[in-house]
Amino acid sequence: MSQIHKHPIPTAIAEHALINPEQYHQYYQQSVQNPDEFWGEHGKIIDWIKPYKTVKNTSFDPGHVSIRWFEDGTLNLAANCLDRHLAERGDQTAIIWEGDDPNQSKTVTYKQLHHDVCQFANVLKKLGIKKGDVVAIYMPMVPEAAVAMLACARIGAVHSVIFGGFSPDAVAGRIIDSNSKLVITADEGIRAGRAIPLKKNVDEALKTLPLPVSKMLLYSNEPAMPVIGKMGETCGGMT
């Protein structure tokens, strides 16, 4: 019989936790006994464009399983990730990035990230990307990948992340399956010291598509090269 090992949380960490064990058990009991009331109250923690009235609408009938939360409310994911934090946390770190070479690192504040997301949201809008359009993201693990995702969310576009290690055929299949209108990629990615030719893979993938992708944006890993594009200082409109 396996043994259960418990590792107590150090006091110095526990003192700064957002919740203690007593509060957790109280919350748990509330969530089980009255889930609508519990989640209805905790749903107010995030910012809503249109507040919800219905907390959940679920069906577990065979052949008709449906789980919907806050379905009559409207929010913007990018605004909840960024805008709501600017007043108090604008100068705090939002992203800590370390490259394949540990000596290559970068930190991005909420204010900087918000600025970059707004600029790139405007780039997407300038290229004709609209609410509901799908944007494929075939990028290395760089902060600009997060910028691209949040920019899509800001204007209501759907992002489809394609694993950076996929071959041209696999990339083509995912572009087709998602019906992507735009592909965002990089000149290359670095993994375990080896360069992965992302741009070349996308070029090969696009040759095999039955219908052409309208546009492709490129991020360069060269420090002297600008990131994708600049569209002014105005914040991209939220959808």
C-alpha positions in Angstrom: 0.0 0.0 0.0 1.4 3.4 -1.0 2.1 5.9 1.6 1.0 9.5 1.6 3.7 12.0 2.2 2.7 15.5 3.3 5.1 18.4 2.9 4.0 21.4 5.1 4.2 24.8 3.5 7.0 26.9 5.0 5.6 29.6 7.4 7.3 32.4 5.4 5.4 31.4 2.3 2.1 30.5 4.0 1.9 33.9 5.6 1.7 35.6 2.2 -0.7 33.1 0.6 -4.0 34.5 -0.6 -6.0 31.9 1.3 -5.5 29.8 4.4 -6.6 26.2 5.0 -9.7 27.2 6.9 -10.8 29.6 4.2 -10.2 26.9 1.6 -12.4 24.4 3.3 -15.1 27.0 3.8 -15.0 27.9 0.1 -15.1 24.3 -0.8 -18.2 23.6 1.2 -20.0 26.6 -0.2 -19.1 25.5 -3.8 -20.6 22.1 -3.2 -23.7 23.1 -1.2 -24.7 26.1 -3.4 -22.6 26.2 -6.6 -24.7 28.9 -8.3 -24.3 31.3 -5.5 -20.6 30.6 -4.9 -19.5 30.9 -8.5 -21.9 33.8 -9.1 -20.1 35.7 -6.5 -16.6 34.7 -7.5 -17.3 35.4 -11.1 -17.3 39.1 -10.2 -13.6 39.0 -9.6 -12.9 39.5 -13.3 -14.0 42.4 -15.4 -17.1 42.1 -17.6 -18.2 44.3 -20.5 -21.7 42.9 -20.1 -22.3 41.3 -16.6 -23.8 37.9 -16.6 -27.2 37.0 -15.2 -27.0 33.2 -15.6 -24.1 31.5 -13.7 -24.3 28.0 -15.3 -26.4 26.1 -17.8 -25.6 22.4 -17.8 -27.0 19.2 -19.1 -25.6 15.7 -18.6 -28.3 13.8 -20.5 -26.9 11.1 -22.7 -26.5 12.4 -26.2 -26.9 16.0 -25.1 -24.0 16.9 -22.8 -23.7 20.7 -22.5 -21.7 22.8 -20.0 -22.0 26.5 -20.3 -20.8 29.1 -17.7 -21.8 32.8 -17.6 -23.2 32.4 -21.1 -25.1 35.7 -21.2 -22.1 37.7 -20.1 -19.4 39.4 -22.3 -15.8 40.0 -21.5 -12.5 40.5 -23.2 -9.6 38.1 -22.3 -6.8 40.6 -23.1 -8.4 43.3 -21.0 -8.6 40.9 -18.0 -5.0 39.8 -18.6 -3.6 43.3 -19.0 -5.8 46.4 -18.7 -7.2 45.7 -15.3 -3.7 45.4 -13.8 -2.2 48.6 -15.2 -3.3 51.0 -12.5 -1.6 49.0 -9.6 0.8 46.7 -11.4 1.8 48.5 -14.5 5.5 48.5 -13.7 5.5 45.0 -12.3 6.8 42.1 -14.3 4.3 40.2 -16.5 6.6 37.9 -18.4 10.0 36.5 -17.4 11.6 35.0 -20.5 14.8 32.9 -20.8 16.1 31.9 -24.2 17.7 28.6 -25.2 20.9 30.2 -24.0 20.4 31.0 -20.3 22.4 34.2 -20.7 19.8 35.5 -23.1 16.9 36.7 -21.0 14.2 39.4 -20.9 11.5 40.7 -18.6 8.4 42.5 -19.8 6.2 44.7 -17.5 2.4 44.8 -17.7 2.7 48.3 -19.2 5.1 47.2 -21.9 3.1 44.1 -22.7 -0.1 46.2 -23.0 1.6 48.6 -25.3 3.0 45.8 -27.6 -0.4 44.0 -27.6 -2.2 47.2 -28.6 0.2 47.9 -31.4 0.0 44.3 -32.7 -3.8 44.3 -32.4 -3.8 47.3 -34.8 -1.4 45.4 -37.1 -4.0 42.6 -37.3 -6.9 45.0 -37.9 -4.9 46.8 -40.6 -4.4 43.4 -42.4 -8.2 42.8 -42.3 -8.4 40.3 -39.5 -11.9 40.5 -37.9 -13.8 39.0 -35.0 -14.1 35.2 -35.5 -11.2 35.0 -38.0 -8.5 32.3 -37.2 -4.9 33.3 -37.0 -2.2 30.5 -37.0 0.8 31.1 -34.7 3.9 29.1 -35.5 6.4 30.7 -33.3 9.3 29.9 -31.0 8.9 30.4 -27.2 9.5 34.1 -27.2 7.5 36.9 -25.6 6.2 38.0 -29.0 4.2 34.7 -29.2 2.2 35.9 -26.1 1.8 39.3 -27.7 0.3 37.7 -30.8 -2.1 35.6 -28.7 -3.3 38.5 -26.6 -3.6 40.7 -29.7 -5.9 38.1 -31.3 -8.0 38.0 -28.1 -8.2 41.8 -28.0 -9.9 42.1 -31.4 -12.0 38.9 -31.1 -9.9 36.7 -33.4 -9.2 33.1 -32.7 -5.6 32.0 -32.4 -4.5 28.5 -33.3 -1.0 27.6 -31.9 1.0 25.2 -34.0 3.9 23.4 -32.3 7.2 24.8 -33.4 8.6 21.3 -34.0 6.1 20.3 -36.6 7.1 19.5 -40.2 5.8 21.5 -43.2 3.1 18.9 -43.9 1.9 19.0 -40.3 1.9 22.8 -40.4 -0.1 22.7 -43.6 -2.7 20.3 -42.1 -3.3 22.5 -39.1 -3.7 25.7 -41.3 -6.2 23.8 -43.4 -8.1 22.3 -40.5 -8.4 25.7 -38.7 -9.1 27.7 -41.9 -6.5 30.2 -40.8 -6.5 33.5 -42.7 -3.1 34.6 -41.4 0.1 32.8 -40.3 2.5 34.4 -37.8 5.9 32.9 -37.7 9.6 33.7 -37.2 12.7 33.3 -39.2 13.8 30.5 -37.0 13.6 29.0 -33.5 16.4 27.7 -31.3 15.9 24.5 -29.4 18.8 22.8 -27.6 21.3 24.8 -29.6 19.8 23.7 -32.9 18.1 26.2 -35.3 14.6 25.2 -36.5 13.8 26.9 -39.9 10.3 28.0 -39.1 9.9 30.5 -42.0 11.2 27.9 -44.5 8.7 25.3 -43.1 5.8 27.7 -43.5 7.0 28.5 -47.1 6.9 24.8 -47.9 3.5 24.4 -46.1 1.9 27.2 -48.0 2.8 25.7 -51.3 0.6 22.6 -50.6 -2.5 24.5 -49.5 -5.6 24.2 -51.8 -6.4 27.8 -51.1 -3.8 30.5 -50.4 -3.4 32.1 -47.0 -3.9 35.8 -47.5 -1.0 37.0 -45.4 2.0 35.9 -43.4 3.8 38.0 -40.7 7.4 37.4 -39.8 9.2 38.0 -36.5 13.0 38.1 -36.8 15.2 36.7 -34.0 18.0 39.2 -35.1 18.3 41.9 -32.4 18.6 44.6 -35.0 15.4 43.7 -36.7 12.0 45.2 -35.6 9.3 42.9 -34.2 6.7 42.2 -36.9 5.5 45.8 -37.3 4.4 49.0 -35.7 1.0 50.6 -36.1 1.3 53.7 -33.8 0.6 54.2 -30.2 -3.2 53.9 -30.2 -4.5 51.0 -28.3 -6.2 48.3 -30.4 -10.0 48.3 -30.1 -11.5 45.5 -28.0 -14.2 43.2 -29.2 
